Amino acid sequence: MDHLRYSGLSFEAQRKAFFDIVSADPLVGDALARARTLALPDWLVVSGALYNSVWNHLTGKPSGYGIKDVDLFYFDDGDLSYEAEDAVIRRAARHFEGLALPVEVRNQARVHLWYPQKFGQPCPRYTSASESVSHFASKTHAVGVRYDAEGALELVAPFGLDDVFSFRITPNRVTDNQRTHEAKGKRARECWPEIEVVPW
């Protein structure tokens, strides 16, 4: 199986392949459909469930292999309290009941409030769910998908898709996330030995 068959193609060709793969994946397809009906403001299914599903498809592995959870971002700066986010998390837990994997829901308008305590460094105050994606530790992981108002899939990929299709985990040095980049790279290689981790 030629797992690199989409590597180096144009962005449009890669975007089409990406949408074909993730929309046909049972886990991602179900997660996206449910996220759409949950109707959170500025929502995005992001990161591992997406690029891992592409790697699974291209290496012949089953849906859900190597994926811990589904990350669902939303952006609501109307109420930045812990309680408001917690209410959304509880509502989402009921909404996603029965999905093959747990869903982790996070309001990206609140990240700057808890990030310094958890990671020991500041985090910018994001202005959208899409903006936060561009701050992931690895450029490869910076992908998000949602349905637009017309029901078409919409892609957020600030660094493109070539790293995903080239099985290459590339650092994103916008913040000092070396440890996260290396830890995620090590775990990914255990599941998909085809992956190359670019040093920080």
C-alpha positions in Angstrom: 0.0 0.0 0.0 1.4 3.3 -1.0 0.8 5.4 2.1 2.5 8.4 0.6 0.4 8.6 -2.5 -1.1 12.1 -1.7 2.2 13.5 -0.5 3.4 16.5 -2.5 0.1 17.0 -4.4 -1.6 20.4 -4.6 -3.5 21.7 -1.7 -6.8 21.3 -3.5 -6.0 17.6 -4.3 -5.0 17.0 -0.7 -8.1 18.8 0.6 -10.4 16.6 -1.5 -8.6 13.4 -0.4 -8.7 14.6 3.3 -12.5 15.2 3.1 -13.1 11.9 1.3 -11.2 10.0 4.0 -12.5 11.7 7.1 -16.2 11.8 5.9 -16.1 8.1 5.1 -14.5 7.2 8.4 -17.3 5.8 10.7 -15.9 7.5 13.9 -15.2 10.9 12.4 -18.4 10.9 10.3 -20.5 10.2 13.4 -18.6 12.8 15.5 -19.1 15.5 12.8 -22.8 14.8 12.3 -23.4 14.9 16.1 -21.3 18.0 16.5 -23.3 19.8 13.9 -26.6 19.1 15.7 -25.1 20.1 19.1 -24.7 23.5 17.3 -22.1 25.1 19.5 -20.8 28.6 18.4 -17.7 28.5 16.2 -17.3 24.7 16.6 -14.5 22.6 15.1 -13.6 18.9 15.4 -9.8 19.1 15.6 -6.5 17.3 15.7 -6.0 13.5 16.4 -9.3 12.1 15.3 -8.7 13.7 11.9 -5.1 13.1 11.0 -5.0 9.7 12.8 -7.9 8.6 10.7 -6.1 9.6 7.5 -3.0 7.6 8.7 -5.2 4.7 9.5 -6.9 4.8 6.1 -3.5 5.0 4.2 -1.9 2.2 6.2 -4.9 -0.1 6.2 -5.7 0.1 9.9 -9.2 0.1 11.4 -11.2 3.2 12.2 -10.4 4.5 15.6 -7.0 2.8 15.9 -4.5 4.8 18.0 -7.1 7.5 18.8 -7.7 8.3 22.4 -10.6 10.7 22.0 -12.3 13.3 19.8 -11.4 16.9 20.4 -14.3 19.4 19.9 -13.5 23.1 20.1 -16.0 25.9 20.3 -15.6 29.6 20.9 -18.0 31.5 23.2 -16.6 34.6 24.9 -20.0 35.6 26.3 -19.4 33.9 29.6 -15.9 32.9 30.5 -16.8 31.2 33.8 -15.8 27.6 34.5 -19.5 26.9 35.2 -20.6 27.9 31.8 -18.1 25.7 30.1 -18.8 22.8 32.4 -22.5 23.0 31.5 -21.6 22.7 27.8 -19.3 19.7 28.6 -22.1 18.0 30.5 -24.6 18.7 27.7 -22.1 17.4 25.1 -21.5 14.2 27.1 -25.2 13.3 26.8 -25.3 14.3 23.2 -22.3 12.1 22.2 -23.4 9.1 24.3 -22.8 5.9 22.3 -20.0 7.4 20.1 -17.1 5.0 19.8 -14.7 7.3 21.7 -15.1 9.9 24.4 -15.4 13.6 23.2 -13.3 16.3 24.9 -15.1 19.6 24.6 -13.2 22.9 25.3 -14.2 26.6 25.0 -11.2 28.2 23.2 -12.2 31.6 24.6 -11.2 30.3 28.1 -7.8 28.7 27.3 -5.7 31.7 28.4 -7.3 31.4 31.9 -6.1 27.9 32.7 -3.2 27.3 30.4 -0.5 29.0 32.5 -1.3 27.0 35.6 -1.4 23.7 33.6 1.6 24.3 31.3 3.7 26.9 33.1 3.7 29.5 30.4 1.3 32.1 29.1 -1.1 31.6 26.3 -2.6 34.3 24.0 -6.2 35.2 24.3 -7.7 33.6 21.2 -10.3 35.3 19.1 -11.8 32.2 17.4 -11.6 28.4 17.5 -9.6 28.5 14.3 -6.9 30.7 15.8 -6.2 28.3 18.6 -5.5 25.5 16.0 -2.5 27.5 14.7 -0.9 27.3 18.2 -0.7 23.5 18.4 2.8 22.1 19.2 3.1 20.5 15.8 2.0 22.0 12.5 0.9 18.5 11.4 -1.8 18.5 14.1 -3.2 21.9 13.2 -6.3 20.7 11.3 -10.0 21.2 12.0 -13.2 20.4 10.2 -16.8 21.5 10.6 -20.0 21.8 8.5 -20.8 25.3 7.3 -24.3 26.8 7.2 -25.0 25.0 3.9 -24.0 21.6 5.2 -20.6 21.5 3.3 -17.5 20.4 5.0 -15.1 23.3 5.8 -11.4 22.9 6.5 -9.2 24.8 8.9 -5.5 24.0 8.1 -3.2 27.0 8.7 -0.1 25.0 7.7 -1.7 23.0 4.9 -2.0 19.2 4.7 1.2 18.0 3.2 2.7 17.1 6.6 -0.3 14.9 7.3 -0.1 13.2 3.9 3.7 12.9 4.2 3.5 11.2 7.6 5.8 13.9 8.9 5.3 15.6 12.3 6.8 19.1 12.1 7.3 21.4 15.1 5.3 24.6 15.4 7.6 27.0 17.3 5.0 29.7 17.8 5.1 28.7 21.5 7.6 26.7 23.6 5.9 23.3 23.2 9.0 21.1 22.6 8.0 18.6 25.2 4.5 18.2 23.8 5.8 17.9 20.2 8.3 15.2 21.3 5.8 13.2 23.4 3.1 13.2 20.7 5.7 12.3 18.1 7.0 9.4 20.1 3.4 8.1 20.7 2.5 8.5 17.0 5.6 6.5 15.9 4.5 3.6 18.2 1.2 3.4 16.4 2.4 4.4 12.9 6.1 3.5 12.4 6.0 5.1 8.9 6.0 8.5 10.6 9.0 10.8 10.6 9.3 13.2 13.6 11.2 16.4 12.6 13.4 17.5 15.6 12.4 20.6 17.5 
